[in-house]
């Protein structure tokens, strides 16, 4: 699972579903040069969004993917 303190690029590499969520919210953070040193919380909130809500959605999708892979 990911947290507010997780690095954007590390999370995106480990969990590709993050890209889908970022696109849904219009966040271009994954392609941004700042993302290498920015946390999920910083990146999401810098766009005026509630980081907790977006991170909860990311974690829910990660859990669903992992459950599907375990089947």
C-alpha positions in Angstrom: 0.0 0.0 0.0 1.0 3.6 -0.5 1.0 6.6 1.9 1.1 10.4 1.6 4.9 10.1 2.1 5.4 7.6 -0.8 7.5 8.9 -3.7 5.4 9.5 -6.8 7.8 7.8 -9.3 8.5 4.8 -7.1 4.8 4.2 -6.5 4.0 4.6 -10.2 6.7 2.1 -11.2 5.5 -0.4 -8.6 1.8 0.1 -9.1 0.9 1.1 -12.7 -2.7 1.7 -11.6 -1.5 5.0 -10.1 -1.2 6.4 -13.6 -4.8 5.6 -14.3 -5.9 7.4 -11.1 -3.7 10.4 -11.8 -5.1 10.7 -15.3 -8.7 10.5 -13.9 -7.9 13.6 -11.7 -6.0 15.4 -14.4 -2.6 15.0 -12.7 0.4 15.0 -14.9 2.7 14.3 -11.9 4.1 11.1 -13.3 5.6 12.9 -16.3 6.7 15.9 -14.3 10.4 16.4 -13.5 9.6 17.3 -9.9 7.9 13.9 -9.3 11.3 12.2 -8.7 11.6 14.1 -5.4 7.9 14.7 -4.6 5.6 12.6 -2.4 2.1 11.6 -3.3 0.7 14.0 -0.7 2.7 16.9 -2.0 1.9 16.2 -5.7 -1.8 15.7 -5.2 -2.3 18.6 -2.8 -0.3 21.0 -5.1 -3.2 20.5 -7.5 -5.8 21.5 -4.9 -7.1 17.9 -4.3 -7.6 16.0 -1.1 -4.6 13.7 -1.0 -6.3 11.3 1.5 -9.2 10.7 -0.8 -7.0 10.1 -3.9 -4.6 7.8 -1.9 -7.5 5.8 -0.5 -8.7 5.3 -4.1 -5.2 4.2 -5.2 -4.9 1.8 -2.3 -8.3 0.3 -3.0 -7.4 -0.3 -6.6 -4.0 -1.8 -5.6 -5.8 -4.2 -3.2 -8.3 -5.2 -5.9 -5.5 -5.9 -8.4 -3.6 -8.0 -5.8 -6.7 -9.9 -4.9 -7.4 -10.7 -8.6 -3.8 -11.8 -9.1 -4.1 -14.2 -6.1 -7.0 -16.0 -7.7 
